[in-house]
């Protein structure tokens, strides 16, 4: 499992001890409205148990694919999750992020997305990475654009219809990094 350090953040795999803090972020009402329903027992009223299930699912993905979403930490405090996630329904890998509302508007999501894209293309050798969101989630779409992804199409996913799809290829990502270098 890989740990990344960005300018302000530590991205590391979530551990069982992170479940309470993760549940507080993932099931915050302002976060839930933008994400598909989480698998597990949250519907039964136990967000910490559901968080444990998600952490276990991420750990399996690390074992199987060498990537999964990381916990996003700022000054040792869990503020969200983000990274890469293989989506079997599309046969591709997405870059994703979800942050506690206290961490919104500070550029952390863009920092996570850029680090995840670089890892996916440069370390894992992925050919394409996409991101999806609800059409009215303009903040996430702005992150996608700042990270170098471009709008491509609309898709249906996990009970949501008309989801916006952005993506970037390894070649286009490499070009943009080279041309935007200082």
C-alpha positions in Angstrom: 0.0 0.0 0.0 1.3 3.4 -1.0 1.5 6.5 1.1 1.8 9.9 -0.7 2.7 13.3 0.7 1.6 16.4 -1.0 2.4 20.0 -0.1 -0.2 20.0 2.7 -1.6 16.6 2.9 -0.8 13.0 3.8 -2.6 10.4 1.7 -2.5 6.9 3.3 -4.7 3.8 3.3 -7.4 3.9 5.9 -7.1 1.7 8.9 -9.7 0.2 11.2 -8.9 2.8 13.8 -9.9 5.5 11.4 -13.5 4.2 11.2 -15.1 6.7 13.6 -13.5 9.8 12.0 -14.2 8.4 8.6 -17.9 7.8 9.4 -18.1 11.4 10.7 -16.9 12.7 7.4 -18.5 10.2 5.0 -22.0 10.4 6.5 -22.0 14.1 7.2 -25.3 15.4 5.7 -23.5 17.9 3.4 -21.3 15.1 2.1 -24.0 12.4 1.7 -26.1 14.5 -0.7 -23.3 14.3 -3.3 -22.4 10.6 -3.1 -24.2 7.4 -4.1 -25.5 5.3 -1.2 -22.7 3.6 0.6 -22.8 -0.2 0.8 -23.1 -1.8 4.1 -25.1 -1.2 7.2 -25.5 2.6 7.1 -29.1 2.2 6.0 -29.6 0.2 9.2 -28.4 3.2 11.2 -24.8 2.2 12.0 -22.4 4.6 10.1 -19.3 3.3 12.0 -20.0 -0.3 11.0 -20.5 0.9 7.4 -17.2 2.8 7.6 -15.5 -0.4 8.8 -17.0 -2.2 5.7 -15.7 0.5 3.4 -12.2 0.4 4.9 -12.2 -3.4 4.4 -13.3 -3.0 0.8 -10.6 -0.4 0.2 -8.0 -2.8 1.8 -9.1 -5.6 -0.6 -8.7 -3.2 -3.5 -5.2 -2.4 -2.4 -4.4 -6.1 -2.3 -6.0 -6.9 -5.7 -5.1 -3.8 -7.8 -2.4 -1.9 -5.9 -4.7 1.1 -5.5 -7.8 2.3 -3.8 -8.9 5.5 -2.2 -6.7 6.9 0.6 -7.6 8.6 3.8 -6.8 12.3 3.4 -5.1 13.7 6.4 -4.2 17.3 7.3 -2.0 17.8 10.3 -2.7 14.3 11.4 -6.5 14.7 11.2 -8.7 12.8 8.8 -10.5 15.3 6.6 -11.7 13.0 3.8 -10.9 10.3 1.3 -9.6 10.5 -2.2 -7.6 8.7 -4.8 -8.2 6.0 -7.4 -11.0 3.5 -7.6 -11.7 0.8 -10.2 -15.3 0.9 -11.3 -16.3 -2.4 -12.8 -19.5 -1.0 -14.4 -17.3 1.1 -16.6 -14.2 -1.1 -16.8 -12.1 2.0 -15.9 -10.5 3.8 -13.0 -11.9 6.9 -11.5 -10.3 9.6 -9.5 -12.5 10.6 -6.5 -12.5 12.7 -3.4 -14.9 13.5 -0.6 -14.0 15.9 2.1 -15.6 17.1 5.4 -17.3 20.4 4.8 -14.8 22.1 7.1 -12.1 21.3 4.5 -14.1 22.6 1.5 -12.8 25.6 -0.5 -9.2 25.3 0.5 -7.8 23.5 -2.6 -7.4 20.1 -0.9 -9.6 18.2 -3.4 -7.5 19.5 -6.3 -4.3 18.6 -4.5 -5.6 15.1 -3.9 -6.9 14.7 -7.5 -3.6 15.8 -9.0 -1.5 13.5 -6.7 -3.8 10.6 -7.5 -3.7 11.2 -11.3 0.1 11.4 -11.2 0.3 8.2 -9.2 -2.2 6.4 -11.6 -0.4 7.4 -14.8 3.2 7.6 -13.7 3.4 4.7 -11.2 0.6 2.4 -12.2 0.7 3.0 -15.9 -3.1 3.5 -16.3 -4.2 4.7 -19.7 -7.3 6.7 -18.8 -8.7 8.0 -15.6 -12.2 9.5 -15.2 -14.3 11.4 -12.7 -18.0 11.6 -12.3 -20.4 13.8 -10.4 -23.9 15.1 -10.3 -24.7 17.8 -12.9 -25.3 20.4 -10.2 -22.1 19.7 -8.3 -20.2 22.6 -9.8 -17.5 22.6 -7.1 -16.5 19.0 -8.1 -16.6 19.9 -11.8 -14.3 22.8 -11.1 -11.8 20.5 -9.3 -12.0 18.1 -12.3 -11.1 21.0 -14.7 -8.3 22.3 -12.4 -6.9 18.7 -12.2 -6.8 18.5 -16.0 -9.8 16.4 -16.8 -12.2 17.4 -19.6 -15.9 16.9 -20.0 -16.8 14.0 -22.3 -20.4 12.7 -21.8 -23.4 11.9 -19.5 -23.8 8.4 -17.9 -26.1 6.6 -15.5 -24.5 5.2 -12.3 -25.8 3.6 -9.1 -29.4 4.9 -9.4 -28.3 8.4 -10.5 -29.1 9.3 -14.1 -27.5 12.0 -16.2 -24.1 12.0 -14.3 -21.4 14.1 -15.9 -18.2 12.3 -16.9 -14.9 13.9 -17.2 -11.6 12.1 -18.1 -8.0 12.5 -19.1 -5.6 10.1 -20.9 -2.1 9.4 -19.7 -0.8 11.2 -22.8 -2.9 14.3 -22.3 -2.0 14.4 -18.6 1.7 14.1 -19.4 1.4 16.9 -22.0 -0.4 19.2 -19.6 2.2 18.6 -16.8 5.0 19.3 -19.3 3.4 22.4 -20.7 2.3 23.7 -17.3 5.7 23.1 -15.7 7.3 26.2 -14.0 
